[in-house]
Amino acid sequence: MNRFIKRLAGLLAALSISLMTAVGYFSEALPDSYFVSKEGLPRLSGMVKLIPSADEGEAAPASSSGAVCERATVSLFGIIPIKDAQIKRTEAPLLIPGGSPVGIKLLTEGVVVVSTQKVAGEGNPAEEAGIEAGDCIVSANGERLTSSNRLAEIIMNSHGESIAMTVRRDGAEFKASLTPKFSDSEGTFKAGLWIKDSSAGVGTMTFIDPETGAFGALGHPISDSETKKILPLGSGEIVDVTITGCDRGSAGSPGELYGTFLSGLAAGNIAKNCEQGIFGTLNYTAGRGRAIPIAFKTEVETGPASILTTIEGSEPQEYGVVIEKISLSEDSDTKNLVLRVTDQRLLSATGGIVQGMSGSPIIQNGKLVGAVTHVFVSDPTMGYGIFIENMLKAGGELR
């Protein structure tokens, strides 16, 4: 009997530790506030529950937009309290889901340092000045930089004199003094800098606001391929594209869509490049499709869904997928969903998710729930998605 009691006590102690660990993890990982449609029931996936306060007197206007706040409790199995939370009840925005391809042209603010190197064995001027790959050089000798060619001219005409630079790194600016060195092999002064001032590529439109013409696309930032840092936006535009081909994806080799930029006026202007995508305003919205409500992240479910994407021409098609996993963690703004492509048409044509499909809207139960963001390199039939709620927050469409 004593042995049984000891075993039971050990099991209870282990269970208690496991529950305490789970409570601690979810307390740190889960958000403190949740949007819920006015007619919807708040819920979280798995063993975590969102329980509204029974006191209706706790409800109060949250903003001038008409959202109403309610107190709630995040709990484990609906029994063990984890943390206090806030529910914001509001009308779900109506958006036109995209799926059409867009050409993206971006000019950086200043010039971005891709890498640094030695100059003819004489040392590395950029490194000596404290400049690193991923930095953005904003100005040189007091002149605001708008192109890499202009910085190259300033360096070549320096005659080896120090150049006063303003450099931005991780959002903070500092001063640097760079002294170019003469390269005998090239016959000119060099700074040991590889720089860029622009980026171009193909992505997919995620949503359009039919009332304002605001748009969101990609679901992830435009970043430098070498440094992986977000390119600072100086100006940018999107243009219409027709998809002309595709490299099929396979394990270890992500595929890619190819497109041709169509001539004519820009379809829209890019105002923001951030972790959750690119955002801006269209020049025209006519003929873009029918608006549908969004699903807040508390409404998204594991199970069947579909994506709208274009793998040929310029008209999107709908393909079947399954949402296999949902993450509400605040640590991940762009990898909220794990998707698996189930539609044989898409699997046959592309192998699954390929580069260029980023931003393809995800539809579930007649609502816009998110966008495709990444492909699994090891398995192109799988990929990540972002909640549309996170995109709207980043784009200023949801507060």
Buried (B, 14 or more C-beta within 10 A) or exposed (E): EEEEEEEEEEEEEEEEEEEEEBBEEBEEBBBEEBBBBEEBEBBBBEEBBBBBBEEEEBBEEBEEEEBBBBBBBBBBEEEBEBBEBBBBBBEBBBBBBBBBBBBBBBBBBBBBBBBBEBBEEEEBBBBBBBBBBBBBBBBBEEEEBBBBEBBBEBBBEBEEEBBEBBBBBEEEEEEBEBBBBBBEEEEBBBBBBBBBBBBEBBBBBBBBBBEEBBBBBBBBBBBBEBBEBBBBBBBBBBBBBBBEEBBBBEEEEBBBBEBBBEEEEBBBBBBBBBBBBBBBBBEEBEEBBEBBBBBBBBBBBBEEBBBBBBBBBBEBBBBBBBBEBBBBBEEEBBBBBBBBBBBEEBBEBBBBBBBBBBBBBBBBEEBBBBBBBBBBEEBBBBBBBBBBBBBBBBBEBBE
